[in-house]
Every structure is written in C-alpha cells, then in structure tokens.
C-alpha cells in the first residue's frame, strides 16, 4: 500500500515538473529554432547535453548488439564540443529524439549498420536541402535497391566530431576541409582512393596540399552524386574536366593549355560525343571521352615516362583498346590536343594554309568574273543590245 | 521571225542521268559533310536533329560518297568509249585558247574589248567547272579514303596524314560548295536559265550565242560523222574486255574502300572499369569500443576488494552523481536510491540491484559471473571490508 502511495506521489511530482519543462522547452525551441519547431519532439524531462554526457561522456561505454558488434556509446565531451554541432550547441536529443527518459527505450537496431540507417534521417531536421539532394544520389538508389552498405549522411559526416566544412558566409567548402574529402570517400571506396592518390591530381593534394586539384566531389558532386556508370554521365563527362581545364586562371599556373576541350571537340571522337550529348544525353556510345584515354581515377601526367599517353607507345596501347589493329603510326592520327603549327603537325598546318590561300583566290577570281559579267549584262539589257 | 526552230543535241539522256546522280550525291555530301565540319553550328544542330543523329548523317555521307564513286567509274568508262571507240574530239581538254577566251571575256565585261570570245563545244566557264570537279573528286576521294581507312592508311603513311586529310577534305568541301554557288549558279541559272542538262537540247540561237564554233563545225559536217560499222565493231572488241576488267577492278576498289576497315567506325565497346567500387577500409575508421576487462574476483568477497571496483566500472557512469542512485561509496550503495534501498544485506535474490541486473539490458550490464558474485556478496551480508 505504502509503496503504491509513494509511486503515486512521485508521479504527481513528475507530472508537474514535466508540464513546466515542456512549456519551457517549447518557449526555448520557439525562440531558438523557429524553422524546426515542428520537428521538435516532446520532452518528459530535461535533456541537456550535460545530462547526457554525464553518462555518455564516460569512457568505455558500449552496447553489444545482436550482430555481435559493439555500439560505442561514449561521446568524448572535448571532441564533441569542438565539433560544429557542439559549437552550435545542438542538443543531443535533437537527433536522438526517441530518448526522452531513463531508462532509454529498447533499441531495435540489431547491427551497427541498423543504427546508422535508423538515425540518418534525423539529419533532415536541420539539413533538409542536403538531405533532399541525397535522395537523388547513387547511394540512396542503392539503399532503395536493398544495398544497405551504401553511404548515408553519418557515414561521411560523423555528427559527433564533424567540424565546420563550409564557409558560413559563402557556403563554399573551406580549403582545409577539401584536403580531407578523398579520405572520407576512401572509407568505402578505398581501391579507388588508392588509384586517386597516385594520380596527377591526388598525389599533389595529399603530398603538397594543392588546392587547385579536384577532389572526389569536384567530379562526382556532393549529396546528389549521380551514378557514374551511366551513358549520360559518360557523355557529359568532358564538361566535368573542362570546368578546370578550360579555366586559364588555374591552368596557367601549371602551363597546361586550356584548349584541350576545343581540340577534343574538333576531332571525330569529341564531335560525336558532343553531338550525342546534345541530341540524346543518355545515348550509348563507345566513342572515347576524356577519361577513356587519360584514366578515370589514376589520371597520370601525359608526360609521365611510364604511364603518360604523350609517350607514343603508351598512346598506341590506349588506341588499341578500341582499334585493336592499330599500328605504330596510328596514334599520330590524333593530334594530341595540339593546334596544328609549324612545330606540331606541320603537314596539317600547311594543308590549312594552302586552302586559306586557294579558297579566296579561286572564289575571289570567280566572283570578279561573275560580277563583271553580270554588270555587263545588266548594262546591255538596259541598252537593249542584249544577246537574248 | 528569222529564228530557226532547229535544236541541237547537247547532252544525251545517259549524260543527263549521270548529272542528276552527281547532283544528288554532291548535294547530300555537301549538306552532311558541312554538318560534320561545323558540328556546333545552329544549322548543323537542326540538320542533326532532322536526320535523327550524327550517325545517320555519317551514313548518308558515306552512301552518297559511294554513289559519287560509282558515277566516277561510269564516267571514266563512257569517256574511254568516246575517246577510244568513237574517236571523238576531246573537246573538254583545256587549252591556251581557253585562257585567251577568259581574258577576252573579262576585257569585254569591263569594256576593254569590243566583242565576246567565240567559243566551241565547251566554253572556258564549262571547262573550269568540269576540271574543278575532276580535281575535287580526286582530292575528296583520296582524303576520304584516308579518313575512312585510317588504320590501313597508317600502316604505310605517317599518322599525321589523317588529320591532314581531314583538313583538306573539309577545306576542299568549302571550296567546292562555294564554287557551285558562285560559278555554277551564275553560269547556268542566273546568267540565263540553261535547261540543256534537263532537256538535252539547245536551240540554234542558243548555239549561235554560246557555242558558235561548234555550230559552225556541225554545219560544216566536221562533228557528228557516222562511223563505219565494221571499224566500230573492231574497236569495241578491243575496248569492251579492257573496260570490263577495269570496271571490275574499280568496283572492287570501291568495295575495299568501303568495307576494308571496321574498327575506325564501329569500335569495340568500351571495357567496364576493372576496379572494385565498394572496398571498405580496414580497420573501420570508427573503432569499435571493446568493454574494459572485467575485474578479477578475489577469494574474499568484500565491497573494497571486488564490488566497489566492479560497480565503479560498470555502473558509475550513471550511478555516480546522478540517476538517483550512487555507487561511489559503500554508504551510498547501502543507502540505495531515492526510491529505496537496492541492496538488502543477506537477501541477494530480493535486492533490487540483483532483480534489475537479472532482467538485463542495462547499459552497465554485469555478466553472469559478475552477477553471481554480486548475489553471493549480498548473501554474505554485503561486507564492506
């Protein structure tokens, strides 16, 4: 009896406390997070980060899941306070909205992957733009197709330790953050990362901290990452490369010509690809795009003695992938992005020069005769002395 | 009305058909070729859409090229017949007289000469056009071959010949199309609409104005002589086999031209990237937290020797300063929670700490061994020391 009375009393206390807290919380939410007011869960007791960290700040906390994996439950308070969420004083319960009291509700996640899959949608509450973009991504399509390994928000951005990655004013990615992008993707795409870090782009990013070179997202996009194996991606890929390679500001630093795209489009392969892309962007084509010859992630300096395709033997091997009967002279049929000059592809240069002289001479001569003849005939016609 | 109604044959039906075939192939070649030369131009874009893709444009270009090649073979053989069998005058050959005529025509046009030049069967304008076409067909044929068969060509020639051929092919096309617009359009359509290529005939008056020397020859009976049938047959017996062989050789040449090489046009499909896409890093960058090693149970079970370190490790994360229950000291532990004691010395099985831990699912969950030791300790009276 006395035990029940005790419980009843304590319930009343809780209830009063709860009402006060909810009202207080609603005021706080309305003041601080107007756009997320709808998403804010109800609270039964105060859930400050301090009260969460009182337990979860202790080292060594973990939970064994059904899969046998351990779910780490410790959040290093120092680490968290340095993160962008910590600095912005985001409450734990904004994401962990199901936790309203202690003991916490039972977890339904049976594996670490389940945990991520259950939680990542809570990012939507604040990052709705990015979240919606991801719905178009190759990763989300993979998940929809049953491949649960595909990345969700938290696989790339650890919400407890993620530091600021974009400039708050311009929204551009901070230079330092750029350096770490490939390592983020490498968590799942390590084989590709291994190729990338050896490439002309990746090596200078990792070794020299060069900020001009593309990271993964410069070509693949962020959040709404398209499937790079589609025909549409293939056909539009030259535009990806041309973003930087047509930019004189960047290219002049490295002495790389910016007419690489024009010279590509001017040749058979590039013409076809450009026209295909214009007419039906998802058309199947085996005409090479930039990465078919230069490599996808393992893009080398063309003058690299071992792999560079400015080396004729390497270029021949590249040509032979599509033209198996090609022999040693064949690679020169492609002008290697040169604009013909006296030094490079002189024959082509002189052919062009020849016609530059021949066409005006012939057509000009014809015009002179035709004009003189027509004037003469008009005069004769007026005089009435015409032949006819 | 002294005008004569007599007409003269200018072009035989076969020649007119030949002209029509060439006209069609040239026009298609020009349209589809310039589309390829200036692919990003708006008109080209319109044409690519009209023909439903650049591949069709190329297909039509190649088909038209074959027609033009066949017309060329036909022209060579029939011209050969006229020269070697009929022994006609090679009136289309250029001569110094043509240069003279052209110069005189120009002087007349600008008023420096009193009369137009008198011309024979083919005027210098017509000869210009004919030989320009011959030059064009040779250039386009050779450069077209190089582009159509780049792999075979580069077995003999330097690779540079292919882009050079492309440059020449495109520039020559511009020249040819412009020449047609300027020279041909003016010469036979604007100056006077000359229907001879369609009707095959010119009136006596037209002949008098344009080909007075030929008219004179015809009237004098120099041209249009009937050949002796016996001589004709003899010459045919020689010509026909030779022409037959040449025709076969040329047709085989065209066949080779068109079909000699496939991979320049239809390349083998691109190979899929051999690289594995999903290759997670090991070890996982977010390291799995392994629980700390269990406290080893001593022989003598007391708060100090075992229970305190055990509860410190497993429970004090929460039950240190908060959650209404503290295991920080022996006194705190025995006092229990805000709701009452959790340790009933001597009665392990009814102690709340044991009940809660037996249910499981606690964040600081004791394992079976530890739980047994805990119960044993409570049963022993929960000694401090």
Interface residues (C-beta under 8 A of the other chain):
Chain A: X6 X10 X51 X54 X55 X56 X58 X60 X61 X62 X63 X69 X70 X72 X73 X74 X102 X103 X106 X149 X158 X186 X187 X188 X189 X190 X191 X192 X195 X229 X265 X267 X271 X272 X274 X275 X276 X278 X279 X280 X286 X287 X288 X292 X296 X297 X321 X322 X323 X324 X325 X326 X327 X329 X330 X331 X332 X333 X334 X335 X340 X345 X347 X348 X351 X352 X355 X358 X359 X362 X363 X366 X367 X368 X369 X370 X372 X373 X374 X375 X376 X377 X387 X388
Chain B: X36 X39 X40 X45 X48 X49 X53 X54 X102 X105 X106 X108 X109 X110 X111 X150 X151 X154 X155 X157 X158 X159 X160 X161 X162 X163 X164 X167 X168 X171 X172 X174 X175 X178 X179 X182 X183 X186 X190 X191 X192 X209 X261 X263 X264 X267 X268 X269 X270 X271 X272 X273 X275 X276 X277 X278 X279 X280 X281 X285 X286 X287 X288 X289 X290 X291 X292 X313 X316 X317 X318 X320 X321 X322 X323 X339 X361 X362 X363
